[in-house]
Amino acid sequence: MDAAIRGGSNEIKKAVETVHVIREELNSVLKDDFGGKRIRFIGDCIHGCLAKGERQDDHAATIKEAALCAAAMRSSFDLCLKIVKPGATIDLAIGIE
């Protein structure tokens, strides 16, 4: 991203577009693949939630689903980089709470 800022307005536009593509892909994984809900975007961060269970939360199933979702997001992120911005020096951090 730093190189994009030094490269001028066209590079900044490309960097922002790349972040938006990746952000929407991660949102799609959460929502469409795992039935989760995006809470909000903060810059390049997505906050979301998911839960398993009917009348009561199934904690074990929720933890398993969150781990699978995180792995799917990682895989999707890597694929996005290969397609949208090969060689980009950006990475993904995923937290589960």
C-alpha positions in Angstrom: 0.0 0.0 0.0 2.9 2.4 0.8 4.2 2.0 -2.8 0.8 2.8 -4.1 0.7 6.0 -2.2 4.1 7.0 -3.5 3.1 6.0 -7.0 0.4 8.7 -7.4 -3.4 8.9 -7.6 -3.8 6.1 -10.2 -1.9 3.7 -7.9 -3.9 4.8 -4.9 -7.1 4.1 -6.9 -5.9 0.6 -7.8 -4.9 -0.1 -4.2 -8.4 1.0 -2.9 -10.1 -1.1 -5.6 -8.1 -4.1 -4.6 -9.0 -3.7 -0.9 -12.7 -3.3 -1.8 -12.7 -6.5 -4.0 -11.0 -8.5 -1.2 -13.4 -7.0 1.5 -16.5 -8.0 -0.6 -15.1 -11.5 -1.1 -14.6 -12.0 2.6 -18.1 -10.6 3.2 -19.4 -13.1 0.7 -17.7 -16.0 2.4 -19.1 -15.0 5.8 -22.6 -14.4 4.6 -23.2 -16.7 1.7 -21.0 -19.7 2.6 -21.5 -19.7 6.3 -24.7 -17.9 7.0 -23.0 -15.3 9.1 -23.8 -11.6 9.4 -21.5 -8.7 8.6 -21.7 -6.2 11.5 -19.6 -3.5 9.9 -16.6 -2.6 7.8 -13.8 -0.5 9.4 -11.3 0.4 6.7 -10.0 -2.9 5.5 -11.5 -4.8 8.5 -14.7 -6.8 8.5 -16.5 -7.5 11.7 -19.0 -10.3 11.5 -20.7 -13.0 13.6 -22.1 -16.4 13.2 -23.7 -18.9 15.6 -25.0 -22.5 15.5 -27.9 -23.9 17.4 -31.7 -23.5 17.6 -33.1 -22.4 20.9 -29.7 -22.5 22.6 -26.3 -21.8 21.1 -24.3 -24.9 20.3 -20.9 -23.6 21.5 -18.8 -26.5 20.1 -20.5 -26.3 16.7 -20.1 -22.5 16.6 -16.4 -22.7 17.4 -16.0 -25.3 14.6 -18.0 -23.2 12.2 -15.9 -20.1 13.0 -12.7 -22.0 12.4 -13.9 -23.3 9.1 -15.1 -19.8 8.1 -11.7 -18.4 9.0 -9.9 -21.0 6.9 -12.3 -20.3 4.0 -11.6 -16.6 4.3 -7.9 -17.2 4.2 -8.3 -19.4 1.1 -10.5 -16.9 -0.6 -8.1 -14.0 0.3 -5.2 -16.0 -1.3 -7.2 -16.6 -4.4 -8.1 -13.0 -4.7 -4.5 -11.9 -4.5 -3.6 -14.4 -7.2 -6.3 -13.0 -9.5 -6.5 -9.3 -8.6 -3.1 -8.3 -7.5 -0.3 -10.9 -7.9 2.7 -10.2 -5.8 0.9 -7.7 -3.6 2.6 -7.2 -0.2 -0.6 -7.4 1.8 -1.7 -10.1 4.2 -4.7 -11.2 6.2 -5.1 -11.4 10.0 -8.2 -13.3 11.3 -9.4 -13.2 14.9 -12.1 -15.3 16.5 -13.7 -14.2 19.7 
